[in-house]
Amino acid sequence: MRVMAPRAVVALVLVLLLLVVVRLPWAGDLGMHAATVERLRHSLTDPGNPLVDADTPSPYYSPWTLLLGCLARVTGLSAFVVLRVGALLGLGLLVTGVWRYVRTLSAHRAAPALALLCLLFLWGTELFNWSGFLGLNSLALTVSYPSVLALGLAFHFWAWLSRAVGRAERGWGVWCGLGVLWAVILLCHQFSGVVASLGAAATVVAARPGRAVWARLGVGVVVGAVVLWVWPYYDFFALTGAAGEGLEALHRVLYEDLVGRFGLVLVGVAALGVRWWRERWDPLVLFFVLGVVVVGAGWVSGHYAWGRALPAVLIPAQVAVALEVVGVGRRGGRAWWACVLAGALVVGAWTQVGTLGYVVRRGWLPGVVAEKYREPWAGYHWITPWVRYGDVVMARDGRPARQIPAYGAYTVAPGYPDFFLPDEGRRAAVVRRYFAAGTSEGERREIVRAYGVRWVVDRGAGGSVRERGLRVVARGPGGQVLYAVVR
């Protein structure tokens, strides 16, 4: 395969992603990250819970969001502009990180670009979007999330660690720096931090270093643990007990339709088998095995949140097949791998072709492409002329609770399981009770007083909220209505 071909395709994909950043399509957790930036803009030292009006710590307050909050505070830029800046930096770190890491595994000039294409397109025939997963469509929707930055740092971490272990680096500063970087990744996105840790373990074990390196590695781990321990915004080690029904139920879907979502990765698994046959201590093989163990343990034990370690299964397989294509084996063998991979990449790209809709109007797309496009969520900017920073809004669970805090308001219940919020279950029950058809007006008024609710967002005609005690203020998309609470 010629060197310029994969590089040209990567360049086109990066242009697409840069245009996506300009639009910043709304889906998933974007509102929660914007809310975190807003809280830090108003208070760097005591931001409180980013989603509800409560003085609790939150894992959303990471070194990365703190930096973005400082940027918003100093420049006065809106949270969404700041997130676009963060998306550009995160995307840059991801691309350069993959480039550096693949360079530690292959000197072939085409290897990094081909590996990037595999990371973006070698997934499955069913579209799958989740933070921490690098499929093109998923990346387009999560490019401003801390998970993208964390994965970018993880690739840089593995590259740095590979060189340090391979050269038996004796400088203590190198290992202390690695420890700090490891901690920063874990603080920025805990699930990607687990993936980074598994990749690091595979890198070290594959190198089979001497005792001197193990000693310095131990120092690096201690330094990283100290950074995690002193981080002031939340107790990182308390997250080890963060399992709960809500969190596990949310992640159970990760174990569904594995073939449809990730079937094309089997090409990479075959490449890992070839690498294992040649070298039993291959770092990508060890990385893959560790990922399978963690994800499999999550399935067996019912800890479905462990499925967030799936990138530790996918990444080594995706990189392995790219390296097999550019390998130094027989030309016929390389040609076979190239044909198989090219076919798989075409199928994967076609599955995610709807991503074009984020930068091109749907009406301009061919019909077969437009069918694959998924409309991003509509925002709640329509409530901002009335709802002010710090106001409490009664909104249903799901999209409203995940989006409204992006504009500075609070909701009664968080839109995502919150381990550090002690009354999370009660808040969720209160919201359900408020919107229940049989709830009396007196009980609703009591809920409003207890939580300082000033606004209610609900559907209009056919909605369950009665307008007694509420005044219609504005109407938004999808038949939604903003009500002011009449006190």
MOSULTA-V533062 format. One record per residue. RES is the residue in one small letter. OMEGA is omega in whole degrees, 0 to 359 (* if undefined). NEAR is the number of other C-alpha atoms within 10 Angstrom. Layout:
BEGIN
res=RES omega=OMEGA near=NEAR
res=RES omega=OMEGA near=NEAR
END
This chain:
BEGIN
res=m omega=182 near=13
res=r omega=183 near=9
res=v omega=188 near=14
res=m omega=184 near=12
res=a omega=179 near=12
res=p omega=179 near=19
res=r omega=179 near=19
res=a omega=179 near=12
res=v omega=178 near=15
res=v omega=179 near=20
res=a omega=179 near=12
res=l omega=179 near=12
res=v omega=179 near=16
res=l omega=175 near=15
res=v omega=178 near=12
res=l omega=181 near=18
res=l omega=177 near=26
res=l omega=176 near=19
res=l omega=176 near=16
res=v omega=179 near=23
res=v omega=179 near=25
res=v omega=180 near=15
res=r omega=183 near=12
res=l omega=182 near=24
res=p omega=187 near=20
res=w omega=173 near=17
res=a omega=173 near=18
res=g omega=191 near=18
res=d omega=183 near=20
res=l omega=181 near=21
res=g omega=180 near=26
res=m omega=177 near=24
res=h omega=175 near=24
res=a omega=178 near=28
res=a omega=179 near=27
res=t omega=177 near=27
res=v omega=180 near=33
res=e omega=180 near=26
res=r omega=180 near=25
res=l omega=175 near=24
res=r omega=183 near=22
res=h omega=179 near=16
res=s omega=179 near=14
res=l omega=186 near=16
res=t omega=182 near=9
res=d omega=186 near=13
res=p omega=183 near=21
res=g omega=179 near=20
res=n omega=183 near=23
res=p omega=188 near=30
res=l omega=181 near=30
res=v omega=183 near=25
res=d omega=181 near=19
res=a omega=181 near=15
res=d omega=180 near=12
res=t omega=174 near=17
res=p omega=180 near=20
res=s omega=177 near=21
res=p omega=175 near=19
res=y omega=178 near=22
res=y omega=183 near=27
res=s omega=175 near=22
res=p omega=182 near=16
res=w omega=180 near=21
res=t omega=175 near=21
res=l omega=178 near=20
res=l omega=179 near=15
res=l omega=177 near=23
res=g omega=176 near=27
res=c omega=178 near=19
res=l omega=179 near=20
res=a omega=182 near=22
res=r omega=184 near=19
res=v omega=187 near=10
res=t omega=185 near=10
res=g omega=179 near=12
res=l omega=178 near=14
res=s omega=181 near=16
res=a omega=183 near=26
res=f omega=174 near=21
res=v omega=179 near=16
res=v omega=178 near=20
res=l omega=175 near=26
res=r omega=176 near=20
res=v omega=178 near=16
res=g omega=178 near=24
res=a omega=179 near=26
res=l omega=180 near=18
res=l omega=180 near=16
res=g omega=179 near=23
res=l omega=178 near=22
res=g omega=178 near=15
res=l omega=179 near=21
res=l omega=182 near=23
res=v omega=180 near=18
res=t omega=178 near=16
res=g omega=177 near=23
res=v omega=181 near=24
res=w omega=182 near=20
res=r omega=183 near=18
res=y omega=180 near=22
res=v omega=177 near=25
res=r omega=177 near=15
res=t omega=182 near=15
res=l omega=182 near=17
res=s omega=177 near=17
res=a omega=182 near=13
res=h omega=186 near=14
res=r omega=182 near=14
res=a omega=188 near=20
res=a omega=182 near=25
res=p omega=181 near=28
res=a omega=179 near=24
res=l omega=177 near=28
res=a omega=177 near=25
res=l omega=179 near=25
res=l omega=178 near=23
res=c omega=179 near=29
res=l omega=183 near=25
res=l omega=190 near=23
res=f omega=184 near=25
res=l omega=182 near=35
res=w omega=182 near=31
res=g omega=180 near=25
res=t omega=175 near=19
res=e omega=182 near=15
res=l omega=180 near=19
res=f omega=181 near=19
res=n omega=177 near=18
res=w omega=179 near=17
res=s omega=182 near=21
res=g omega=178 near=25
res=f omega=195 near=25
res=l omega=172 near=28
res=g omega=186 near=24
res=l omega=182 near=29
res=n omega=177 near=27
res=s omega=180 near=19
res=l omega=179 near=23
res=a omega=182 near=24
res=l omega=185 near=25
res=t omega=188 near=27
res=v omega=179 near=31
res=s omega=182 near=26
res=y omega=174 near=26
res=p omega=181 near=28
res=s omega=179 near=25
res=v omega=176 near=28
res=l omega=183 near=26
res=a omega=178 near=30
res=l omega=175 near=29
res=g omega=177 near=24
res=l omega=180 near=26
res=a omega=178 near=30
res=f omega=176 near=24
res=h omega=179 near=23
res=f omega=180 near=24
res=w omega=180 near=27
res=a omega=180 near=22
res=w omega=180 near=20
res=l omega=180 near=23
res=s omega=181 near=21
res=r omega=180 near=14
res=a omega=180 near=19
res=v omega=182 near=23
res=g omega=179 near=17
res=r omega=184 near=11
res=a omega=183 near=16
res=e omega=184 near=16
res=r omega=180 near=13
res=g omega=183 near=10
res=w omega=181 near=13
res=g omega=179 near=12
res=v omega=183 near=16
res=w omega=175 near=26
res=c omega=177 near=20
res=g omega=177 near=16
res=l omega=179 near=23
res=g omega=179 near=23
res=v omega=180 near=20
res=l omega=178 near=21
res=w omega=180 near=28
res=a omega=180 near=24
res=v omega=178 near=23
res=i omega=180 near=29
res=l omega=180 near=23
res=l omega=182 near=27
res=c omega=179 near=26
res=h omega=190 near=23
res=q omega=181 near=20
res=f omega=176 near=24
res=s omega=175 near=30
res=g omega=176 near=23
res=v omega=178 near=22
res=v omega=179 near=28
res=a omega=180 near=28
res=s omega=178 near=21
res=l omega=177 near=21
res=g omega=178 near=25
res=a omega=179 near=22
res=a omega=179 near=17
res=a omega=180 near=22
res=t omega=182 near=24
res=v omega=182 near=20
res=v omega=181 near=15
res=a omega=181 near=21
res=a omega=182 near=15
res=r omega=185 near=13
res=p omega=178 near=14
res=g omega=185 near=10
res=r omega=181 near=9
res=a omega=179 near=12
res=v omega=179 near=20
res=w omega=179 near=15
res=a omega=180 near=12
res=r omega=175 near=21
res=l omega=178 near=22
res=g omega=177 near=15
res=v omega=178 near=17
res=g omega=179 near=24
res=v omega=179 near=19
res=v omega=179 near=15
res=v omega=178 near=21
res=g omega=180 near=22
res=a omega=179 near=17
res=v omega=178 near=14
res=v omega=178 near=19
res=l omega=184 near=20
res=w omega=185 near=14
res=v omega=181 near=11
res=w omega=193 near=16
res=p omega=190 near=13
res=y omega=174 near=21
res=y omega=180 near=20
res=d omega=183 near=17
res=f omega=186 near=19
res=f omega=175 near=11
res=a omega=181 near=10
res=l omega=178 near=13
res=t omega=177 near=8
res=g omega=187 near=8
res=a omega=180 near=13
res=a omega=178 near=15
res=g omega=183 near=14
res=e omega=181 near=10
res=g omega=181 near=13
res=l omega=181 near=17
res=e omega=179 near=18
res=a omega=179 near=13
res=l omega=186 near=14
res=h omega=179 near=16
res=r omega=182 near=17
res=v omega=179 near=13
res=l omega=182 near=19
res=y omega=182 near=16
res=e omega=175 near=10
res=d omega=183 near=12
res=l omega=181 near=12
res=v omega=180 near=14
res=g omega=184 near=14
res=r omega=188 near=19
res=f omega=187 near=18
res=g omega=182 near=18
res=l omega=179 near=23
res=v omega=178 near=27
res=l omega=174 near=19
res=v omega=178 near=18
res=g omega=177 near=25
res=v omega=176 near=20
res=a omega=178 near=14
res=a omega=176 near=24
res=l omega=177 near=24
res=g omega=178 near=15
res=v omega=179 near=15
res=r omega=179 near=20
res=w omega=180 near=16
res=w omega=180 near=11
res=r omega=185 near=10
res=e omega=184 near=12
res=r omega=183 near=12
res=w omega=180 near=17
res=d omega=184 near=18
res=p omega=179 near=24
res=l omega=177 near=25
res=v omega=179 near=25
res=l omega=177 near=22
res=f omega=180 near=27
res=f omega=182 near=23
res=v omega=179 near=17
res=l omega=178 near=20
res=g omega=179 near=26
res=v omega=181 near=19
res=v omega=182 near=13
res=v omega=181 near=20
res=v omega=178 near=24
res=g omega=177 near=19
res=a omega=177 near=15
res=g omega=179 near=20
res=w omega=183 near=17
res=v omega=185 near=9
res=s omega=183 near=9
res=g omega=175 near=13
res=h omega=190 near=20
res=y omega=176 near=24
res=a omega=177 near=23
res=w omega=176 near=23
res=g omega=176 near=24
res=r omega=174 near=23
res=a omega=180 near=26
res=l omega=176 near=22
res=p omega=176 near=25
res=a omega=173 near=26
res=v omega=188 near=24
res=l omega=186 near=25
res=i omega=180 near=24
res=p omega=179 near=26
res=a omega=180 near=28
res=q omega=179 near=30
res=v omega=184 near=27
res=a omega=182 near=26
res=v omega=175 near=29
res=a omega=180 near=27
res=l omega=180 near=26
res=e omega=180 near=22
res=v omega=182 near=25
res=v omega=185 near=23
res=g omega=185 near=17
res=v omega=181 near=12
res=g omega=181 near=10
res=r omega=182 near=8
res=r omega=180 near=11
res=g omega=178 near=9
res=g omega=179 near=13
res=r omega=180 near=17
res=a omega=179 near=14
res=w omega=179 near=12
res=w omega=181 near=19
res=a omega=180 near=18
res=c omega=180 near=13
res=v omega=182 near=13
res=l omega=180 near=23
res=a omega=178 near=15
res=g omega=180 near=12
res=a omega=180 near=23
res=l omega=178 near=21
res=v omega=178 near=12
res=v omega=180 near=18
res=g omega=179 near=27
res=a omega=179 near=23
res=w omega=178 near=15
res=t omega=185 near=21
res=q omega=185 near=24
res=v omega=177 near=19
res=g omega=176 near=23
res=t omega=178 near=25
res=l omega=182 near=21
res=g omega=178 near=20
res=y omega=180 near=24
res=v omega=179 near=17
res=v omega=179 near=14
res=r omega=184 near=10
res=r omega=181 near=18
res=g omega=179 near=9
res=w omega=183 near=10
res=l omega=172 near=15
res=p omega=185 near=9
res=g omega=183 near=10
res=v omega=177 near=10
res=v omega=180 near=18
res=a omega=179 near=18
res=e omega=181 near=12
res=k omega=182 near=17
res=y omega=177 near=18
res=r omega=183 near=13
res=e omega=176 near=13
res=p omega=178 near=14
res=w omega=171 near=12
res=a omega=181 near=15
res=g omega=179 near=19
res=y omega=178 near=16
res=h omega=182 near=13
res=w omega=178 near=14
res=i omega=189 near=20
res=t omega=176 near=13
res=p omega=183 near=8
res=w omega=184 near=13
res=v omega=184 near=20
res=r omega=179 near=13
res=y omega=177 near=16
res=g omega=176 near=15
res=d omega=178 near=18
res=v omega=182 near=25
res=v omega=172 near=29
res=m omega=182 near=29
res=a omega=180 near=26
res=r omega=175 near=23
res=d omega=179 near=17
res=g omega=186 near=12
res=r omega=182 near=17
res=p omega=181 near=20
res=a omega=179 near=25
res=r omega=187 near=25
res=q omega=187 near=28
res=i omega=179 near=29
res=p omega=179 near=30
res=a omega=183 near=28
res=y omega=175 near=24
res=g omega=179 near=24
res=a omega=173 near=23
res=y omega=168 near=27
res=t omega=182 near=31
res=v omega=178 near=26
res=a omega=180 near=29
res=p omega=180 near=27
res=g omega=182 near=24
res=y omega=179 near=17
res=p omega=185 near=18
res=d omega=184 near=22
res=f omega=185 near=19
res=f omega=180 near=17
res=l omega=189 near=18
res=p omega=182 near=11
res=d omega=182 near=13
res=e omega=181 near=18
res=g omega=179 near=14
res=r omega=179 near=11
res=r omega=179 near=18
res=a omega=179 near=17
res=a omega=179 near=12
res=v omega=179 near=18
res=v omega=179 near=19
res=r omega=181 near=16
res=r omega=181 near=16
res=y omega=184 near=24
res=f omega=179 near=18
res=a omega=185 near=13
res=a omega=185 near=12
res=g omega=182 near=9
res=t omega=181 near=14
res=s omega=178 near=12
res=e omega=178 near=15
res=g omega=179 near=10
res=e omega=177 near=12
res=r omega=180 near=19
res=r omega=178 near=16
res=e omega=177 near=12
res=i omega=180 near=18
res=v omega=179 near=21
res=r omega=184 near=12
res=a omega=185 near=9
res=y omega=178 near=17
res=g omega=183 near=15
res=v omega=177 near=19
res=r omega=185 near=18
res=w omega=174 near=26
res=v omega=174 near=22
res=v omega=179 near=23
res=d omega=175 near=22
res=r omega=181 near=18
res=g omega=181 near=19
res=a omega=181 near=10
res=g omega=177 near=8
res=g omega=185 near=13
res=s omega=182 near=15
res=v omega=175 near=21
res=r omega=187 near=12
res=e omega=174 near=14
res=r omega=183 near=9
res=g omega=178 near=14
res=l omega=179 near=17
res=r omega=179 near=15
res=v omega=181 near=15
res=v omega=183 near=13
res=a omega=177 near=15
res=r omega=184 near=17
res=g omega=181 near=18
res=p omega=177 near=11
res=g omega=179 near=9
res=g omega=180 near=12
res=q omega=182 near=15
res=v omega=171 near=21
res=l omega=178 near=25
res=y omega=169 near=24
res=a omega=178 near=21
res=v omega=179 near=20
res=v omega=186 near=12
res=r omega=* near=9
END
